Amino acid sequence: MTQAELYTALKSLGFPVAYSSFITSPSPPFITYQFAYDDDFMADGYNFAEISNFQVELYTKIKDLEAEKKVQDLFKSRFMPYRKNEAWLDSEKLIQVIYEIQLIGG
């Protein structure tokens, strides 16, 4: 999956989506995503496979199990393993659910 395909897949959930941040934050729930780091498979001084790690962040006003399920079902339907953690952002009064995923080959 490429980064462009990730964006399209996230948009299909029906939430506002932006890379990194919005200029003006929309009403929650909304999603941001960004490149975190690469973990390419390398040997003999050559990158054999691109492995890009991304963070997909879901923001909600309250704990929203339905929104989380939509995101997780999207990843599962595309056989994309993920790690998940959550934080309360007091300054924003939002719950942030962070999914760490890998895109291989693009």
Buried (B, 14 or more C-beta within 10 A) or exposed (E): BEBEEBBEBBEEBEBBBBEEEEEEBEEBBBBBBEEBEEEEEEEEEEEEEBBBEBBBBBBBEEEBEEBBEBBBEBBEEEEBEBEBEEEEEEEEEBBBBBBBBBBEEE
